[in-house]
Amino acid sequence: MAKRKPEDPPKGSPAWMSTFSDLMNLLLCFFVLLFSMSTVDADKLQQVVASMQSKISILPAGGSSIGDGEMISAGVRQLEFMDSYYNEMANSAAQDSDEQTAGKNSVQEEYEKQELSESEKMAEQIQKDIEKAGLSEQIDVDFSAEYVQLNLNGAILFDSGKADLVADARPIVDKIGRILQRFEKHIIEVEGHTDNVPIGSNKYESNEVLSVYRALAVTKRLRKNTNLDPKYIKFAGRGDYVPVADNSTPEGRARNRRVEIKVYNSYNSDVIE
């Protein structure tokens, strides 16, 4: 009698392995559930949170949890306090910003007071020197937080429509130069100004050009007859763009024809060497 050939086993894993795998998955889920319901070690949790914030910057530097409270269970309970936490952060930032702004304003105000105080002292000294030199009738002195300003009437310096110093003006400019030598490390700016009457001269095409040459004439005289460093002296022509009086009257036009000498205080006298 012929022997029966044994049947080949079914392909793939045995059926019991599927049942075993399902059981293992259920056990794993059960233990994960038990772990999630257990008490979390606070020290280990803080280490994990600190590690996360240093690596991916989820939480503010220096904190181990969201806000200042404790993590509860897995930590997700604090999410309900996020709104109030960020409001507190925003309010704190705004308060810090206001304090910084107030501090800057206070520093700026103090700086401006020092500027004005120095200009005032300079103006008092210059006024005394002007009185000693007998120039009180020719020069007016003003000051601001930036500089002391000497105002000279153009009529005592130049003939109408010209930019050459008249003979009587040269000793006046020389005396001013000696006064200014007290401030040899301060920037000195000479500005020429005119009225708005169109100039009728072939040499100077406009009032603006005339004002430049008048400022230059005074500047040259200061550089020539004083020990002032030329790099501290500059000049400019402003034409009729900065009037100090009404150009519709002879008196106003006479006041507008002027030369201003500005002596800047030490706070505003930076010179590039």
C-alpha positions in Angstrom: 0.0 0.0 0.0 1.4 3.3 -1.1 2.3 5.7 1.7 0.3 9.1 1.9 2.5 12.0 1.0 2.4 14.5 3.9 0.8 17.9 3.1 3.0 21.0 2.9 2.6 23.4 5.9 0.7 26.7 5.1 2.9 29.6 4.0 3.5 32.5 6.3 3.5 32.8 10.1 1.5 30.4 12.2 -1.9 31.6 13.2 -1.1 31.7 16.9 1.5 34.4 16.3 -1.2 36.9 15.2 -3.1 36.2 18.4 0.1 36.6 20.4 0.9 39.9 18.7 -2.6 41.3 19.4 -2.2 40.3 23.1 1.2 42.1 23.3 -0.3 45.2 21.8 -3.1 45.2 24.3 -0.7 44.7 27.2 1.5 47.5 25.9 -1.4 49.9 25.7 -2.5 48.9 29.2 0.9 49.6 30.7 1.1 52.9 28.9 -2.3 53.9 30.3 -1.2 52.9 33.8 2.0 55.0 33.4 0.1 58.0 32.2 -2.1 57.8 35.3 0.8 57.5 37.6 2.6 60.4 39.4 5.4 61.9 37.3 8.8 62.4 38.9 9.0 66.2 39.2 12.8 66.4 38.9 12.9 64.3 35.8 10.1 66.3 34.3 11.9 69.6 34.9 15.0 68.2 33.3 13.0 67.2 30.2 11.3 70.6 30.0 14.7 72.4 30.5 16.2 70.3 27.8 13.4 71.1 25.4 13.6 74.9 26.0 17.3 75.0 25.5 17.2 72.9 22.3 14.1 74.3 20.5 13.2 77.4 22.5 9.6 76.5 23.3 9.7 78.1 26.7 11.4 81.3 27.8 15.0 81.0 28.8 15.5 80.5 32.6 12.0 78.8 33.2 11.3 75.2 33.7 7.6 75.4 33.1 5.0 77.6 31.5 4.4 80.4 33.9 5.4 80.1 37.6 3.1 77.3 38.7 3.6 73.5 38.9 3.2 71.0 36.2 0.2 68.9 36.8 0.3 65.2 35.8 1.7 65.3 32.2 1.9 69.0 32.2 -0.9 69.8 29.7 -3.2 71.3 32.4 -1.2 74.6 32.4 -2.2 75.3 28.8 -5.4 76.8 30.1 -3.3 79.6 31.8 -1.4 80.5 28.6 -3.6 83.5 27.8 -3.0 85.1 31.2 0.7 84.2 31.1 1.3 85.9 27.8 -0.7 88.9 28.9 1.5 89.2 31.9 4.6 88.9 29.7 3.3 91.6 27.3 2.5 94.0 30.2 5.9 93.4 31.7 7.6 94.1 28.4 5.5 97.3 27.9 6.4 98.5 31.4 10.1 97.8 30.8 9.8 99.7 27.5 8.2 102.7 29.2 10.9 102.7 31.9 13.6 102.6 29.2 12.0 105.5 27.3 11.6 107.5 30.5 15.2 106.9 31.3 16.4 108.0 27.8 14.3 111.1 28.0 15.7 111.9 31.4 19.3 111.4 30.2 18.5 113.6 27.1 17.0 116.4 29.2 20.1 116.3 31.5 22.4 116.4 28.5 20.5 119.4 27.0 20.7 121.2 30.3 24.5 120.8 30.3 24.7 122.1 26.7 22.6 125.1 27.5 24.5 125.8 30.7 27.9 125.8 28.9 26.5 128.0 26.1 25.2 130.5 28.7 28.6 130.7 30.4 30.3 131.2 27.1 27.9 134.0 26.2 28.5 135.8 29.5 32.3 135.6 28.9 32.0 136.8 25.3 29.7 139.7 26.3 32.2 140.8 28.9 35.0 140.7 26.4 32.9 142.6 23.9 32.2 145.3 26.4 35.9 145.6 27.3 36.7 145.9 23.6 34.1 148.7 23.1 32.0 146.7 20.6 28.7 146.7 22.5 27.1 149.0 20.0 28.2 146.9 17.0 27.5 143.3 18.2 24.5 141.6 19.7 25.0 138.3 21.5 22.5 135.4 21.7 22.9 131.7 22.7 21.2 128.4 22.3 22.0 124.8 23.5 24.4 124.4 20.6 26.2 127.7 20.2 26.8 131.4 21.1 25.9 133.7 18.2 27.4 137.1 17.5 25.3 139.3 15.2 27.0 142.0 13.2 25.1 144.5 11.1 26.2 144.3 7.5 26.3 148.1 7.1 29.3 148.4 9.4 31.2 145.7 7.4 30.4 146.2 3.7 29.3 148.8 1.2 26.1 148.1 -0.6 26.3 145.2 -3.1 30.0 144.5 -2.2 31.8 141.8 -0.3 35.1 143.5 0.6 35.5 144.6 4.2 35.4 148.4 4.6 38.4 150.0 6.3 36.5 150.7 9.6 35.3 147.0 9.7 38.8 145.5 9.8 39.7 146.5 13.4 36.3 145.3 14.5 36.8 141.8 13.0 40.3 141.7 14.5 39.0 142.4 18.0 36.4 139.7 17.5 39.2 137.3 16.4 41.1 138.0 19.6 37.9 137.3 21.7 37.4 134.0 19.8 40.9 132.8 20.5 39.6 131.9 23.9 37.7 129.1 22.2 40.4 127.7 19.9 39.1 124.1 20.1 35.5 125.1 19.3 33.9 125.1 15.9 33.3 128.7 14.6 30.9 129.2 11.7 30.6 132.5 9.8 27.3 133.0 8.0 26.5 135.7 5.5 22.9 137.0 5.1 21.2 139.6 2.8 17.8 141.2 2.3 15.5 140.1 -0.6 16.2 143.0 -2.9 17.7 141.7 -6.2 21.3 142.6 -6.5 22.3 144.8 -9.5 26.0 143.7 -9.8 27.9 142.1 -12.6 30.4 140.5 -10.1 27.8 138.7 -8.0 25.0 137.0 -9.8 22.6 136.7 -6.8 22.2 137.6 -3.2 23.1 134.1 -2.3 26.5 134.4 -4.0 27.1 137.8 -2.4 26.4 136.3 1.1 28.9 133.6 0.5 31.7 136.1 -0.4 30.8 138.3 2.6 31.1 135.3 4.9 34.4 134.3 3.2 35.8 137.9 3.6 35.2 137.7 7.4 36.6 134.2 7.6 39.8 135.1 5.8 40.3 138.0 8.1 39.9 135.8 11.2 42.3 133.2 9.8 44.9 135.8 8.9 45.1 137.8 12.1 44.5 135.2 14.8 46.0 131.9 16.0 42.8 130.0 15.4 43.2 126.7 13.7 41.6 127.0 10.2 40.1 123.5 10.5 37.8 124.8 13.2 36.5 127.7 11.1 33.9 127.3 8.4 31.7 129.7 6.4 28.4 129.7 4.5 26.2 132.0 2.5 22.4 131.9 3.3 21.3 134.7 1.0 17.8 136.0 1.9 16.5 132.7 3.0 16.7 133.3 6.8 15.4 136.8 7.5 15.2 138.0 11.0 12.9 141.0 10.2 10.3 142.1 7.7 11.9 142.8 4.3 9.1 145.1 3.3 10.5 148.0 5.4 13.9 149.7 5.2 14.6 149.0 8.8 13.8 145.3 8.4 16.0 145.0 5.3 18.9 146.6 7.2 18.6 144.1 10.0 18.5 141.2 7.5 21.8 142.4 5.9 24.1 140.9 8.5 26.9 138.5 9.4 26.5 135.9 12.1 29.4 134.3 13.9 28.4 131.1 15.7 30.8 129.7 18.4 29.7 126.1 19.1 30.0 124.7 22.6 32.2 121.7 23.4 29.2 119.3 23.1 28.8 120.3 19.4 32.4 120.9 18.3 33.6 117.5 17.1 36.2 117.8 14.5 37.5 114.9 12.4 41.3 114.9 12.8 
